[in-house]
Amino acid sequence: MAQAVEAVPRASDPKAVAILAKNIYREFRAGGFNERDVMALAGELLELVASDVRSERAVREG
């Protein structure tokens, strides 16, 4: 992949998120990953988000 992103501003703009997703996808595919790999990446990202949500919920519920 091209370069690591050191600091990413918080994105609340759906267009910004879509652009970021497209760039990640293009870099991933250009790196030789296939469709199955892209789906695995998406699943891993969703699991990370779900884990964060569970952790935040546990902290709030005490």
C-alpha positions as CSV (number, residue, x, y, z in Angstrom):
1,M,0.0,0.0,0.0
2,A,1.1,3.5,-0.6
3,Q,1.5,5.2,2.7
4,A,0.2,5.0,6.3
5,V,-2.2,7.7,7.4
6,E,-0.8,9.3,10.6
7,A,-3.6,11.5,11.6
8,V,-7.1,11.4,10.2
9,P,-9.5,14.2,11.0
10,R,-12.9,13.1,12.3
11,A,-15.2,12.7,9.3
12,S,-18.8,13.5,9.7
13,D,-19.3,14.1,6.0
14,P,-20.6,11.0,4.2
15,K,-18.8,12.1,1.0
16,A,-15.5,12.1,2.9
17,V,-16.1,8.6,4.2
18,A,-17.0,7.4,0.7
19,I,-13.9,8.9,-0.8
20,L,-11.8,7.3,1.9
21,A,-13.4,3.9,1.4
22,K,-12.8,4.1,-2.4
23,N,-9.2,5.0,-1.8
24,I,-8.6,2.2,0.6
25,Y,-10.3,-0.2,-1.8
26,R,-8.2,0.9,-4.8
27,E,-5.0,0.6,-2.8
28,F,-6.0,-2.8,-1.4
29,R,-6.8,-4.1,-4.9
30,A,-3.6,-2.5,-6.4
31,G,-1.7,-4.4,-3.7
32,G,-2.8,-7.7,-5.2
33,F,-5.7,-8.5,-2.9
34,N,-8.8,-10.2,-4.4
35,E,-12.5,-9.8,-3.7
36,R,-12.5,-12.4,-1.0
37,D,-9.7,-10.5,0.8
38,V,-11.7,-7.2,0.5
39,M,-14.7,-8.9,2.1
40,A,-12.4,-10.3,4.9
41,L,-11.1,-6.8,5.5
42,A,-14.6,-5.4,5.7
43,G,-15.6,-8.1,8.2
44,E,-12.5,-7.3,10.3
45,L,-13.4,-3.6,10.3
46,L,-17.0,-4.4,11.3
47,E,-15.7,-6.6,14.2
48,L,-13.5,-3.8,15.4
49,V,-16.4,-1.4,15.4
50,A,-18.6,-3.9,17.2
51,S,-16.0,-4.5,19.8
52,D,-15.7,-0.7,20.5
53,V,-19.4,-0.4,20.8
54,R,-19.6,-3.3,23.2
55,S,-16.7,-1.8,25.3
56,E,-18.3,1.6,25.4
57,R,-21.7,0.1,26.4
58,A,-20.0,-1.9,29.2
59,V,-18.4,1.2,30.6
60,R,-21.7,3.2,30.5
61,E,-23.6,0.4,32.2
62,G,-20.9,0.1,34.8
